Amino acid sequence: MRERHLRGARRAVARGALLALFLALNSTQSLAAGPGGELGCLAARGDRVLEATAPDRRKTPASVHKLAVTAAALHSLGADYRVTTRVIAAGPVGADGVLRGDLILAAAGDPTWSETFFDGGAGEPLGRLARAVRGTGLERVDGDLVVDLSRFPGRPTPSSRPIGDLAFGFGAATGGLAVDANTVQLEMSPGPAVGAPARFVAEGVTVVNLTVTAPADRRDRGTVDFQAAWDDGRIVVRGEYPISEPTYRVPLAVADGEQRAASAFRDALRAAGVTVEGETRLVPGRRAERGERVVASLDSPPVGDWLRPILTDSDNWVADMLLRILAAEQAEAGRAGDGVRWLETFLEKEVGLDPDAVHLDDASGLSLLNLWTPRAVVDVLQWAHRQAWRTAYFDALARPGAGTLRAWPALPPGTRAKTGTLSHTLGLAGRLGPAEDPIFFACLLNHDIRPRPDQRRTLVERVWRWHKLTSEGRK
């Protein structure tokens, strides 16, 4: 009898411990957000839910949002899909190597002409394309260099994008033709004396310098603002730069990206031995003429190579360019808005998401109008896990200590995750545990006013608890 009571007591204690663990994992108070913060989490292993904290409440996802456009691209375009840029001769090329007509660059929205994809930067693909033109025997163009931008009509950025983001590289505008991700590197340092303008080095862009060098006691309190002048491509810089501050480097967006890219291609043609006598013209569309022929073309690296920059390093520009490519290929209209509508339909019809669980405004996650429930994020991850291309997808997510996870506390080995960061948002979503039987999770933290390291710990501690719980369950 005594042993039976002891066994009963032990079972009660065990049940109580399990209940306490369950409540701790599922309580909105455990590892809570800071004052006024809102936390939504869902972690599931198959059909088994490990945690559900406000899983159906929509939150701003920040760059966790990029999980959607990359999954859609792999499924709809395939990892081997490439963008092809073509050069067309609009007239006959004589035996003397002269094109009597215009040379047309059919811009295809290739987002890879940068150091991210080519060791030689944008000059490498431009040079390849120009040398291919010269290889046909063409030496001189009597007409103009015409850039056909019809594939990507409409606005280059969502109308909701904050104006403060538009001047910086992370918020650069998309375009049918672009080099260096439509950005330029600017290097800034204090002037030679207090009161003098700050110094700038920026290749290929005109800086309107309205700054002043401030005294040393203004260290860490200087303010410098950047604004793109959209009418002529200049960058206006104003504010104060303390003389005690070190050199500062920042990628800035350019306002005339398509014109810059067209000029770069013309320079590449000249270097390859092809002279254009006429002007460089950008046109929103044109009617093909009889007798035109393709004289050169260049394929981009495959979409599979774009995944790591988007998912590991969280490249906003490549993600937004990918959405416009999807719009051109799937919706047959390369406007960003067409891409958003197509992606919403894809998530509903193909992935099976509740349309009320998501609201899309871009592909990068910069827009504050993007909304996701944690459950919808996990649904995308679980759906991706069932696809033939899942290895490429999950291998492109950041590993602990790499990409955007470099700034995060250590995560369990084998974790693959996408981070999301905006001023009021922190997100973490991905896969945990063995690839054959993983946990999929999504945590979205909004309006938390604590320091960023404290916010990261809130999410990482949860991941470790799921890892420990499931590791013990496999023993």
C-alpha positions in Angstrom: 0.0 0.0 0.0 2.8 2.4 1.0 4.6 1.7 -2.3 1.4 2.3 -4.3 1.0 5.7 -2.6 4.6 6.5 -3.3 4.3 5.6 -7.0 1.1 7.7 -7.1 2.9 10.6 -5.5 5.8 10.3 -8.0 3.3 10.2 -10.9 1.6 13.3 -9.5 4.9 15.1 -9.2 5.9 14.1 -12.7 2.5 15.3 -14.1 2.9 18.5 -12.2 6.3 19.1 -13.6 5.1 18.4 -17.1 2.2 20.7 -16.6 4.5 23.4 -15.3 6.8 23.0 -18.3 3.8 23.2 -20.7 2.4 26.3 -19.0 5.9 27.9 -19.0 6.3 27.2 -22.7 2.8 28.4 -23.7 2.4 31.4 -21.3 2.6 34.8 -22.9 4.3 35.9 -19.7 7.3 33.5 -20.0 10.3 35.2 -21.5 7.9 38.1 -22.1 8.5 41.0 -24.3 9.4 44.3 -22.8 6.9 46.9 -21.6 4.3 47.3 -24.2 5.9 44.7 -26.5 3.9 42.1 -28.4 5.3 38.7 -29.0 3.8 36.0 -31.3 5.4 32.5 -31.5 4.6 29.2 -32.9 6.9 26.1 -32.8 5.8 22.8 -34.2 7.2 19.4 -35.0 4.9 17.8 -37.5 1.4 18.1 -36.1 2.7 18.5 -32.6 2.6 22.1 -31.3 5.5 22.9 -28.9 4.5 26.4 -28.3 1.7 28.7 -29.4 1.9 32.3 -28.1 -0.6 34.5 -30.0 0.1 32.4 -33.2 -2.8 33.9 -35.1 -2.2 37.5 -34.4 -0.7 39.4 -37.3 2.7 41.1 -36.7 5.2 43.1 -38.7 7.7 40.4 -39.9 10.5 42.6 -41.2 12.9 40.5 -43.3 11.4 37.2 -42.1 9.0 38.2 -45.0 11.7 37.2 -47.5 10.9 33.5 -46.9 7.9 34.0 -49.1 9.4 35.4 -52.3 12.3 32.9 -52.3 10.0 29.9 -51.8 7.7 31.2 -54.6 10.7 31.7 -56.9 12.1 28.2 -56.4 8.7 26.7 -56.9 7.6 28.8 -60.0 10.9 29.5 -61.7 13.2 26.8 -60.5 16.7 27.0 -59.1 18.2 27.0 -62.6 16.2 30.0 -63.9 18.4 32.7 -65.4 17.6 36.3 -66.6 18.8 36.9 -70.1 19.9 40.4 -71.2 20.0 40.8 -75.0 21.6 43.3 -77.3 19.7 43.9 -80.6 20.9 45.5 -83.8 18.1 47.6 -85.3 19.5 47.7 -88.8 22.0 46.1 -91.1 25.7 45.7 -90.1 27.9 46.3 -93.1 31.1 44.5 -94.1 32.9 47.6 -92.7 31.5 46.7 -89.2 29.1 49.7 -89.1 25.6 49.3 -87.8 23.3 51.6 -89.7 20.7 52.0 -87.0 20.3 51.9 -83.3 21.9 49.4 -80.9 19.2 48.3 -78.4 19.9 46.9 -75.0 16.8 45.0 -73.9 16.9 45.4 -70.1 15.8 42.2 -68.3 16.1 43.2 -64.7 19.2 41.2 -64.0 20.0 41.9 -60.3 23.4 40.2 -60.3 25.7 42.9 -61.8 27.6 43.6 -58.6 30.4 42.3 -56.4 27.9 40.1 -54.6 27.9 37.8 -57.7 31.0 38.7 -59.7 34.6 39.0 -58.3 35.2 41.8 -60.8 32.0 43.7 -59.8 29.6 45.1 -62.4 32.4 45.6 -64.9 32.7 41.8 -65.4 29.3 41.1 -66.8 29.2 44.4 -68.7 32.6 43.6 -70.3 31.4 40.1 -71.3 28.3 41.5 -73.0 30.2 44.3 -74.7 32.9 41.9 -76.0 30.2 39.6 -77.3 28.9 42.5 -79.3 32.3 43.2 -80.7 32.8 39.5 -81.4 30.1 39.8 -84.1 32.3 42.1 -86.1 30.4 45.3 -85.1 32.8 48.2 -84.6 30.6 51.3 -84.9 27.0 52.3 -84.3 25.7 55.1 -86.5 22.6 55.5 -84.4 21.9 55.7 -80.7 22.3 53.3 -77.8 18.7 52.6 -76.8 17.8 51.0 -73.5 14.4 49.3 -73.6 12.9 49.3 -70.1 9.5 47.9 -71.0 10.0 44.7 -68.8 9.8 46.7 -65.6 7.2 49.4 -65.9 5.7 51.4 -63.1 7.0 52.6 -59.7 10.6 51.5 -58.7 9.6 51.3 -55.0 6.3 50.8 -53.1 4.6 54.1 -52.4 4.6 53.2 -48.7 8.4 53.1 -48.4 9.5 55.7 -45.9 11.3 58.6 -47.6 14.2 58.2 -45.1 14.9 54.7 -46.5 15.1 55.9 -50.1 18.5 57.5 -49.7 20.3 54.4 -48.4 21.5 51.3 -50.1 19.2 49.1 -48.1 16.2 50.9 -49.6 17.5 51.4 -53.1 15.0 51.5 -56.0 14.6 48.6 -58.3 15.1 49.0 -62.0 15.2 47.2 -65.4 18.9 47.9 -65.7 21.2 48.3 -62.7 24.8 48.1 -61.7 26.1 47.7 -58.1 22.5 47.2 -56.8 21.7 50.8 -57.6 24.1 52.0 -54.8 27.3 53.9 -54.5 29.8 53.7 -51.6 30.3 57.0 -49.9 33.2 57.6 -47.5 32.8 60.5 -45.1 35.4 62.1 -42.7 35.6 65.3 -40.7 37.0 68.4 -42.3 40.5 69.8 -41.5 39.1 72.2 -38.8 36.0 72.9 -36.8 33.6 74.9 -39.0 34.9 73.5 -42.3 32.7 71.2 -44.4 33.1 67.4 -43.9 35.0 65.5 -46.6 33.4 63.0 -49.0 34.7 60.4 -51.4 32.0 58.9 -53.7 32.9 57.6 -57.1 30.3 58.2 -59.8 27.9 60.5 -57.9 27.8 64.2 -57.2 27.6 65.1 -53.5 26.0 68.5 -52.5 27.9 69.1 -49.3 26.0 71.1 -46.7 27.7 69.7 -43.7 29.9 71.3 -41.1 32.7 69.9 -38.9 31.6 70.1 -35.3 33.8 70.3 -32.1 35.1 67.2 -30.5 32.7 67.5 -27.6 29.9 66.6 -30.1 31.3 63.1 -30.4 28.5 60.5 -30.7 26.0 63.3 -31.0 26.6 64.5 -34.6 23.7 64.3 -37.0 24.1 63.8 -40.7 21.2 63.4 -43.1 21.3 62.0 -46.7 18.7 62.8 -49.3 18.7 61.7 -53.0 17.9 64.5 -55.5 15.7 62.5 -57.9 15.7 65.0 -60.7 19.5 64.8 -61.4 21.0 62.0 -59.3 22.8 64.1 -56.8 23.0 63.2 -53.1 22.4 66.1 -50.7 24.2 65.7 -47.3 23.6 68.1 -44.4 24.3 68.2 -40.7 27.3 68.2 -38.4 30.2 65.7 -38.3 32.3 65.9 -35.1 36.0 66.3 -35.8 36.7 63.5 -33.3 34.8 60.9 -35.3 36.6 58.3 -37.5 35.9 57.8 -41.2 32.4 56.5 -41.9 31.4 54.4 -44.9 27.8 53.9 -46.0 26.2 52.6 -49.2 23.8 55.1 -50.6 21.0 54.7 -53.2 21.4 56.4 -56.5 18.4 58.2 -58.0 19.4 57.6 -61.7 20.3 54.0 -61.5 19.2 53.0 -65.0 21.0 56.0 -66.6 24.2 55.1 -64.7 23.9 51.5 -65.8 23.4 52.5 -69.5 26.4 54.8 -69.3 28.5 52.0 -67.8 27.5 49.7 -70.7 28.4 52.4 -73.2 31.8 52.7 -71.6 32.2 48.9 -71.7 31.4 48.9 -75.4 34.0 51.6 -76.0 36.6 49.6 -74.1 35.7 46.5 -76.2 36.2 48.5 -79.4 32.6 49.5 -80.3 31.9 53.2 -80.8 28.4 54.6 -80.5 28.0 57.8 -82.5 24.6 58.8 -81.2 23.0 59.5 -77.9 22.1 57.1 -75.0 18.3 57.0 -74.7 16.2 55.2 -72.1 12.7 54.3 -73.4 9.7 52.8 -71.5 8.9 50.6 -74.5 9.2 50.4 -78.2 7.8 48.6 -81.3 10.1 46.0 -82.8 11.1 46.7 -86.4 11.6 44.3 -89.2 15.2 43.2 -89.7 16.2 43.4 -86.1 18.4 40.7 -84.8 20.0 39.7 -81.5 23.7 40.2 -81.7 24.7 39.3 -78.1 23.2 38.0 -74.9 24.2 37.3 -71.4 22.6 35.0 -68.8 22.6 35.8 -65.2 23.8 33.3 -62.5 20.9 31.0 -61.6 18.3 31.9 -59.1 19.7 29.2 -56.8 22.7 31.5 -56.4 20.5 34.4 -55.4 19.1 32.6 -52.3 22.0 33.0 -50.0 22.4 36.8 -50.4 18.6 37.1 -49.8 18.2 34.6 -46.9 21.6 34.6 -45.2 22.6 38.2 -45.7 19.1 39.7 -46.1 19.7 41.6 -49.3 16.6 43.8 -49.7 17.3 44.9 -53.2 17.7 41.4 -54.7 14.5 40.3 -53.0 12.5 43.2 -54.4 14.1 42.6 -57.9 13.1 38.9 -57.6 9.5 39.9 -57.0 9.5 42.0 -60.2 11.0 39.1 -62.2 8.2 36.9 -60.8 5.7 39.5 -61.9 7.1 39.6 -65.4 7.2 35.8 -65.7 4.1 34.8 -63.9 1.8 37.8 -64.0 3.1 39.0 -67.4 3.5 42.5 -66.1 6.7 43.5 -64.2 5.2 46.0 -61.9 6.0 45.5 -58.2 2.3 45.7 -57.4 1.6 42.9 -59.9 4.2 40.8 -58.2 2.6 41.5 -54.8 -0.9 40.4 -56.0 0.6 37.3 -57.7 2.5 36.3 -54.6 -0.6 36.7 -52.4 -2.5 34.4 -54.7 0.4 32.0 -54.8 0.4 31.8 -51.0 -3.3 31.2 -50.8 -3.8 28.8 -53.7 -0.4 26.9 -53.8 0.7 27.0 -50.1 -2.8 27.0 -48.6 -2.5 30.1 -46.4 -5.5 31.8 -44.9 -5.6 35.1 -46.9 -6.5 36.9 -43.7 -3.2 35.7 -42.1 -1.0 37.7 -44.4 -0.8 41.1 -46.0 2.0 41.9 -48.5 3.4 45.2 -49.7 6.9 44.3 -51.0 9.3 41.3 -51.1 12.1 42.6 -48.8 10.1 43.2 -45.6 11.1 46.9 -45.4 7.4 48.0 -45.6 5.5 48.4 -42.4 2.4 47.3 -44.2 3.6 43.7 -44.4 1.8 41.5 -41.9 2.1 37.9 -41.0 0.9 35.6 -38.3 3.5 33.2 -36.8 1.3 30.3 -37.9 1.4 31.5 -41.5 5.2 31.7 -41.4 5.5 28.2 -40.0 3.0 27.0 -42.7 5.3 28.3 -45.4 8.3 26.5 -43.9 6.4 23.3 -43.5 5.2 23.5 -47.1 8.7 24.2 -48.3 10.0 21.2 -46.5 7.7 19.0 -48.6 9.0 20.3 -51.9 11.7 18.7 -54.1 13.8 22.0 -53.8 13.8 22.1 -50.0 17.5 21.4 -49.7 18.4 24.5 -51.7 16.0 26.6 -49.7 17.0 25.6 -46.2 20.7 25.5 -47.0 20.4 29.2 -48.0 19.1 30.2 -44.5 21.7 31.7 -42.1 23.6 29.3 -39.8 24.5 30.2 -36.3 27.2 32.9 -36.3 26.9 33.6 -40.0 25.1 36.2 -42.1 22.6 38.2 -40.1 22.9 35.7 -37.2 26.5 37.0 -36.5 25.0 39.6 -34.1 22.8 37.1 -32.3 23.6 34.9 -29.3 24.6 31.3 -30.1 21.8 29.1 -31.4 21.6 25.3 -31.3 23.8 23.5 -33.8 22.0 22.8 -37.1 19.7 25.7 -36.8 18.8 27.4 -40.1 17.0 30.7 -39.6 15.9 34.0 -41.2 16.1 37.1 -39.1 14.0 40.2 -39.4 14.9 43.6 -38.0 13.2 47.0 -38.1 13.2 49.8 -35.6 10.2 48.3 -33.8 10.4 44.7 -34.9 12.6 41.6 -34.3 11.8 38.3 -36.0 13.3 34.9 -36.1 12.0 31.9 -38.1 13.4 28.7 -39.5 14.2 25.1 -38.9 15.6 23.4 -35.8 16.9 19.9 -35.2 17.5 17.0 -37.7 16.5 17.7 -41.3 14.4 14.6 -41.5 12.3 15.4 -38.5 12.7 19.1 -37.8 11.0 21.7 -35.6 9.7 24.7 -37.6 9.3 27.9 -35.7 8.5 31.6 -36.1 8.7 34.3 -33.5 7.7 37.9 -34.2 8.4 40.6 -31.6 6.8 44.0 -32.2 7.0 47.3 -30.2 9.6 46.1 -27.7 11.5 49.1 -26.3 14.3 47.1 -24.6 17.9 47.1 -26.0 18.3 44.9 -29.1 20.5 42.3 -27.3 17.7 41.7 -24.7 15.2 41.3 -27.5 17.4 38.7 -29.2 17.9 36.8 -26.0 14.1 36.6 -25.6 13.8 34.7 -28.9 17.0 32.7 -28.6 16.2 31.3 -25.2 12.9 29.9 -26.6 14.8 28.2 -29.4 17.1 26.6 -26.9 14.2 25.4 -24.8 12.6 23.7 -27.8 15.9 22.2 -28.7 16.4 20.8 -25.2 12.8 19.5 -24.9 12.9 17.7 -28.2 16.5 16.4 -27.6 15.3 14.8 -24.3 12.3 13.4 -26.1 14.5 11.6 -28.6 16.6 9.8 -25.9 
